Amino acid sequence: MKQTEKNTYTEEEIEELKKWFESQQLPEELALDKATYIPNLRDTLDRLLEQANLCCGNPKMQGCIILLERIREKLVSQSK
């Protein structure tokens, strides 16, 4: 699921992201990149997933989903 590959995400894809995050042992905080620090990762994920459910069909409101994808990629890269 990359933004360049598609314009919108389905509810099923959002549910897949939610299940993935629920199955992980998450750190309390995360430095996503040099400019993006997330002090309360679980709370941030809950809010992003809620927003993603509301916006999944709107191609102009995909930022929350793209951020969820970036967080997942970072967590996967840290676990290697």
N, C-alpha and C positions, 0 to 999 in steps of 0.2 A: 504494500500500500504506500506508494509514493505520490506526492502531490503532482509531479510531472506526468504520472501515468493516468490519472483520472481527476475529474473535477469534483465529484462528490463521493461520500462513503455511505454504505448501507447501515441499517440498524444492526444487522448481523455482524458486520465488521466492527462496529462500536462495542458490541457485546463480547466479541472475541478479544478486543483490547482489554476490556474490563476483567474478563476471566484471567487473562495473562497476568495483569497487575495483582489480582487477588491471590494468585498462586505463588507469588514471589515474596521473599523476605526482603522488605524494602528498608533502605537506610532512613534515618530521621530526616536527613537533608541531602541535597544533591547540587553540585556545581555542574550545570549542564554544559557550559562553555565559559569563556573568560568574562562574559557580560551577564550571564544568567545564573543566579544562585537561588535555589529553592529551599528555604529554611524549614518548612514543614511539608515534606513530600506527600504524605498520605492525605492530608487535608487538600493540598493542591490537586492531587489526582482525582479526589472525589468531586471537586468543583469542575475540573476540566471534563470529566466524564459526564457530569450532569449537563454541562453546556453542549458537549458533543451530541448527546441524545436529542437536544432541542434543535441543533443546527445541521445535522448530518445530511439533509437533503438540499441544503442551500450552498451552492458553490462559492458564494462570497463570504461565507462564515465558517470556513474550514480551518482557521488558525488554531483552534483548540485541539483539533484532531492531529494536525501536523506537529504541534507541541507534544502531544501524547506519544506520537511515533518517535520523536527525537529523544524523549525520556526513555522509552523502551530500548532504543538503540544504544543509548549511553549505559543503561543498566546491563545490557547483554555484553557490551564491550568490557565493562568492569569485572564481569564474572569470569572472563576468560583468563 
